[in-house]
Amino acid sequence: MRGATGESLFTRDSRKLVWITLICLFLQVLAQNWSAEPPLPGSTDAVSLGSVAFQARPWLGWTLLTVGSALAGFLVGVARRGARRWDQDRVIALGLAGVVGVTVLVWVLFLVQYEWAFWAVDHGVLHPFMLGDVSSTVEYPSHEG
């Protein structure tokens, strides 16, 4: 079925896939730019023994996985045009589900890693395992006097 503009459903779905992929990439960048500075164990409000500074930056791996999901959905959709089962619309929908799924995973990992950073430092692990591009630096207070 063609609409008034002569566009097919496949064209509209492909356009939606591109826009939703761009929005998801933007949301992933937001989730991957975080910093935390938990205090070292034994620090109190009165005495600071130092802290561990965590800085996260966007990781190329998530971007490649997201774009790869969208591209795979589109290319397989093109190959499946006119198929009776698993037609182009269903395949593009699966590609879109992959894009949204990766974005949800990135946000869940952000929340888990942020809390993990505080928990690990509180339990004496100054360089905990992190996924993505996360750097950490132990900072001690200067004792000038």
N, C-alpha and C positions, 0 to 999 in steps of 0.2 A: 504494500500500500504506500502510495506516495501522498505527501501532504500538499498544501497549496503552493509551497515553494519548490516542489519537486525533490525534496530531500527524502532519502530512505530512512527507515528506522535504524539501520546500521550506521549511517552517517551521523545521526543525532546521538546514538549511543557512543560512537567513537569520540565525538566532541565532548560529551559528558565525561568520558574516561580521561581525556586530556586535562580538563578543568579540575576534576576531582583529584587527579594525580598531582597537579600543581599545588592545590590547597593542602593535600596531605604532606607534600614535601615541606611546605611552609610550617605546618604544625610540627613536623619532626624537628626542624631547626629550632623551634621554640623549646621543645622538650629536651634537646641535646645541649642547650646553652644554660648550664647551671653551675653554681659554685656553692661550696659549703666549707665552713671552718669550725669543726668541732674542737673543743678544748682537750688538751692532753689529760689522761687520767690523773686524778689527784688535784686538779685545779679547782679553785673555789672562786666565789665572787670577789674575795679580798686578795687572793694570791693566784696569779696566772703562771702556770708552768710552761705554757706555750700552747700551740694548736697545730692542727694539720690542715693545710689549705688544699681543697680539691677544686679543680677547674675542668669542666667538661666542654668539649667543642664538638660540632657536628662531625660525624664519622662517615666517610665515603661509602663504607659497606652498606649502610642502611639505604643510602640514596640509590646505589646500584641495584639493590634488591627490590626497591620500590619501582624504579624505572623498568627493571627487567620484568617484573610482574605485569605492568601495564603493557609493555611491548609484546610480551608473550601472549597476553590475552588478545591484543589487536591482531597480531600476525596469525595466530591459530584461528581467530575469528574470520579473517580474510580467507584462509584455506578452507574453512567449514561453511562458507556461504552456500546456501541452498540445501544443506544436508537435512535429512529428515530428523535425525537425532543429534543432539549436541550441536545445534545450529550456531551461527555467528553471534546471536544475541545472548545465548546462554554462556558461550565461551568468553565474551567480553564481560559479562557479569561476573564470571569467575576471576578474570583478571582484575576487575575492580575490587572484588572481595580480597584478593591478595594485597592490593595497594592499601586498602583500609586496614587489613589485618596487620601488616607491617607497621603502620602508623600507631595502631593500638599497642602493639608490642613495644615500640619505642617509648611510648608514654608510661606503660607499666614498668619498664626497665628504669626509666627516670625516677619514678616514685620509689621503687625498691632500692635502687642504688643510692639515692639520697639518704634514705633511712639507714641503709647498710653502712654508709660512711660514718654516721654518728655512732651506731651500735658497735662497729668494729673498733673505732678509736677508743670508745669508752671501755672496751674490753682488752685494750693493749695492742691491737693490730694497727700499726701506723701506716702500713701500705697494703690495704685490702685489695683483693682481686676485683677489678671493674671491667665491664664490657664497653667497647667503644673507645673513643679518644678522651680518656680522663687522666689528668696528671695530678700528682700530689706532692706537696712540699711540707716538710716538718719545719715549723717556725718556733724558735725559742725566744723568750723576751730578752732584750739586751739589758745587761747589768752594768750600766755606766754609773760611776759614782765618784 
